[in-house]
Amino acid sequence: MGTLVSTVIVVAVTLVVVAAVFAGLNLALSRASQRWDDRLRPLIFVGPAVLFLGIALVIPAIRTIVLSFQGGSRGEQGWTLNNWTTALQSRNILDVSWERFGNIFTSRLFIAGVILVVLAVVVASFASGRAPVPSADQPEGSSRRRGFDFTSPGAVLLIGAGVIGVLMAVFSALRGAVINNLWWVVVVAGFSTVLGLAFAVLADRSRGENVAKSLIFMPMAISLVGAAVIWKYVYDTPGAGQAEGLLNVIWPGGPIDFIRGSAPGGTTIMPWNNLFIMAIMIWIQTGFAMVVLSAAVKAVPAELHEAARVDGANEAQVFWRVTLPQIAGTILVVVTTLTIIVLKIFDLVKATTNGQGGTDVLANVMYEGLRVGNFTQASTFATMILVLVLPVMYLNVRRTSREVRV
């Protein structure tokens, strides 16, 4: 009890001292000239936060990168590229042989994706229609085709479905933790955003909007480990200490033994393994996407909708031609945020399959390195995650800075 009281007193005294220092500095700056106030105020009030970030974030990140290029378990063997060459040559991390590349083009997912893209081109061609195009060598009132309209709803949906099909074919044929991380980005970020936008639009038009949004958002309140435990009861197959899961009750004999990552006959089915775990993440993150996109949809000026309806646009055209372009920036924020989240995914995979059955991700491999005390190996995988996350963070920061300047 005495330790607790002492801790509370120390924290309270520290807060009082910090508040008094900042109050004194603020008073001193208010009495200084405008020139010195403009120079010193950002340094005094933002400087401590920048210093803390440097100590707690930047320095450890640099140390992690340095360790990834050193040998031994703690970097005691000097500079080397062994960690990187070993990691990139490991089939558990990156398996992209020419044989696997060849399997992409014979995959039914790839063929279906290409067919959908071709159909999108056809739909875009018909959607462009014919419009009056005045020119010097044509009589007034004549028309010719305008080309392709890839902004039409049908073309957008077909292109999206086709691209997803092709990417899923790529990720199904290739193997490794790096490929799995990229697969998570495409499936989870893509489907969570699309479903979140659909729910945002539909919930805004329903009478029980608050109830519907609360139910959809509720999974966000569950930890990823808790969600994994819940969904394992859905995916489990009968075995030692396991009851039959809901999925296997509905789908007897079912596609996968989720715990061991194999079909009932013992054959590993790699695409299903990952997709079932991704479904849990989509279930959780759709609520986040819905809340953010719902706010963006409500912020679209009603005058734009009314003007479009006056011009003869139906509800679908209003959504595709007015609402969607207006919320494009928010969609980008949602996608990049989800991308960063899933690139660092760890606990959901750890609590479900522990990386078995072709479901391993970089964070889980990094954890295994830390668990056995191999810090240089773990730093290599941490640096890989950093390399994947940094471009997405850069896009977010650049876009935010541009909005602030505007």
ChimeraX attribute file (.defattr): number of C-alpha atoms within 10 A of each C-alpha:
attribute: neighborCount
match mode: 1-to-1
recipient: residues
	/A:1	6
	/A:2	7
	/A:3	8
	/A:4	9
	/A:5	10
	/A:6	11
	/A:7	12
	/A:8	12
	/A:9	12
	/A:10	12
	/A:11	12
	/A:12	12
	/A:13	12
	/A:14	12
	/A:15	12
	/A:16	12
	/A:17	12
	/A:18	12
	/A:19	12
	/A:20	12
	/A:21	12
	/A:22	14
	/A:23	12
	/A:24	12
	/A:25	15
	/A:26	16
	/A:27	11
	/A:28	11
	/A:29	18
	/A:30	13
	/A:31	10
	/A:32	13
	/A:33	9
	/A:34	10
	/A:35	8
	/A:36	12
	/A:37	15
	/A:38	12
	/A:39	11
	/A:40	15
	/A:41	15
	/A:42	10
	/A:43	12
	/A:44	14
	/A:45	13
	/A:46	11
	/A:47	13
	/A:48	11
	/A:49	12
	/A:50	13
	/A:51	12
	/A:52	11
	/A:53	12
	/A:54	13
	/A:55	12
	/A:56	11
	/A:57	11
	/A:58	14
	/A:59	11
	/A:60	12
	/A:61	17
	/A:62	11
	/A:63	11
	/A:64	19
	/A:65	18
	/A:66	16
	/A:67	26
	/A:68	26
	/A:69	19
	/A:70	24
	/A:71	20
	/A:72	17
	/A:73	17
	/A:74	16
	/A:75	18
	/A:76	11
	/A:77	10
	/A:78	11
	/A:79	14
	/A:80	15
	/A:81	11
	/A:82	15
	/A:83	20
	/A:84	17
	/A:85	10
	/A:86	12
	/A:87	15
	/A:88	15
	/A:89	12
	/A:90	13
	/A:91	14
	/A:92	19
	/A:93	21
	/A:94	17
	/A:95	18
	/A:96	17
	/A:97	12
	/A:98	9
	/A:99	10
	/A:100	15
	/A:101	13
	/A:102	13
	/A:103	16
	/A:104	21
	/A:105	15
	/A:106	12
	/A:107	18
	/A:108	14
	/A:109	20
	/A:110	22
	/A:111	16
	/A:112	17
	/A:113	24
	/A:114	18
	/A:115	16
	/A:116	22
	/A:117	22
	/A:118	16
	/A:119	17
	/A:120	26
	/A:121	20
	/A:122	15
	/A:123	20
	/A:124	22
	/A:125	18
	/A:126	16
	/A:127	19
	/A:128	16
	/A:129	13
	/A:130	13
	/A:131	12
	/A:132	12
	/A:133	13
	/A:134	13
	/A:135	11
	/A:136	6
	/A:137	6
	/A:138	11
	/A:139	9
	/A:140	11
	/A:141	10
	/A:142	12
	/A:143	14
	/A:144	12
	/A:145	13
	/A:146	14
	/A:147	13
	/A:148	18
	/A:149	19
	/A:150	19
	/A:151	14
	/A:152	19
	/A:153	19
	/A:154	16
	/A:155	25
	/A:156	19
	/A:157	16
	/A:158	21
	/A:159	22
	/A:160	16
	/A:161	18
	/A:162	24
	/A:163	19
	/A:164	19
	/A:165	23
	/A:166	23
	/A:167	20
	/A:168	21
	/A:169	23
	/A:170	23
	/A:171	22
	/A:172	22
	/A:173	23
	/A:174	22
	/A:175	22
	/A:176	21
	/A:177	24
	/A:178	23
	/A:179	23
	/A:180	23
	/A:181	23
	/A:182	17
	/A:183	22
	/A:184	26
	/A:185	21
	/A:186	20
	/A:187	20
	/A:188	26
	/A:189	26
	/A:190	19
	/A:191	20
	/A:192	26
	/A:193	25
	/A:194	17
	/A:195	18
	/A:196	27
	/A:197	24
	/A:198	16
	/A:199	22
	/A:200	27
	/A:201	17
	/A:202	13
	/A:203	19
	/A:204	17
	/A:205	10
	/A:206	11
	/A:207	9
	/A:208	11
	/A:209	13
	/A:210	12
	/A:211	12
	/A:212	17
	/A:213	18
	/A:214	13
	/A:215	10
	/A:216	22
	/A:217	20
	/A:218	14
	/A:219	20
	/A:220	16
	/A:221	11
	/A:222	12
	/A:223	13
	/A:224	20
	/A:225	16
	/A:226	14
	/A:227	20
	/A:228	22
	/A:229	14
	/A:230	13
	/A:231	19
	/A:232	22
	/A:233	16
	/A:234	18
	/A:235	23
	/A:236	20
	/A:237	26
	/A:238	11
	/A:239	10
	/A:240	6
	/A:241	5
	/A:242	12
	/A:243	13
	/A:244	15
	/A:245	19
	/A:246	16
	/A:247	19
	/A:248	18
	/A:249	13
	/A:250	10
	/A:251	10
	/A:252	11
	/A:253	14
	/A:254	14
	/A:255	18
	/A:256	25
	/A:257	25
	/A:258	25
	/A:259	19
	/A:260	19
	/A:261	23
	/A:262	20
	/A:263	19
	/A:264	15
	/A:265	10
	/A:266	11
	/A:267	12
	/A:268	19
	/A:269	17
	/A:270	20
	/A:271	16
	/A:272	20
	/A:273	25
	/A:274	23
	/A:275	16
	/A:276	14
	/A:277	22
	/A:278	22
	/A:279	16
	/A:280	19
	/A:281	24
	/A:282	22
	/A:283	19
	/A:284	22
	/A:285	24
	/A:286	27
	/A:287	27
	/A:288	20
	/A:289	29
	/A:290	26
	/A:291	18
	/A:292	17
	/A:293	25
	/A:294	22
	/A:295	14
	/A:296	20
	/A:297	19
	/A:298	14
	/A:299	12
	/A:300	16
	/A:301	12
	/A:302	10
	/A:303	9
	/A:304	14
	/A:305	18
	/A:306	13
	/A:307	13
	/A:308	17
	/A:309	14
	/A:310	10
	/A:311	9
	/A:312	11
	/A:313	15
	/A:314	11
	/A:315	12
	/A:316	11
	/A:317	16
	/A:318	18
	/A:319	18
	/A:320	15
	/A:321	17
	/A:322	17
	/A:323	21
	/A:324	18
	/A:325	12
	/A:326	18
	/A:327	18
	/A:328	13
	/A:329	15
	/A:330	17
	/A:331	21
	/A:332	15
	/A:333	18
	/A:334	21
	/A:335	23
	/A:336	21
	/A:337	16
	/A:338	22
	/A:339	24
	/A:340	20
	/A:341	17
	/A:342	23
	/A:343	22
	/A:344	18
	/A:345	19
	/A:346	22
	/A:347	16
	/A:348	21
	/A:349	22
	/A:350	19
	/A:351	17
	/A:352	22
	/A:353	21
	/A:354	19
	/A:355	22
	/A:356	18
	/A:357	21
	/A:358	22
	/A:359	27
	/A:360	25
	/A:361	29
	/A:362	28
	/A:363	23
	/A:364	23
	/A:365	21
	/A:366	23
	/A:367	20
	/A:368	14
	/A:369	19
	/A:370	16
	/A:371	11
	/A:372	10
	/A:373	13
	/A:374	18
	/A:375	22
	/A:376	26
	/A:377	29
	/A:378	27
	/A:379	26
	/A:380	24
	/A:381	28
	/A:382	21
	/A:383	20
	/A:384	18
	/A:385	20
	/A:386	16
	/A:387	11
	/A:388	17
	/A:389	18
	/A:390	12
	/A:391	13
	/A:392	16
	/A:393	15
	/A:394	12
	/A:395	14
	/A:396	16
	/A:397	12
	/A:398	12
	/A:399	15
	/A:400	14
	/A:401	11
	/A:402	10
	/A:403	10
	/A:404	8
	/A:405	7
	/A:406	6
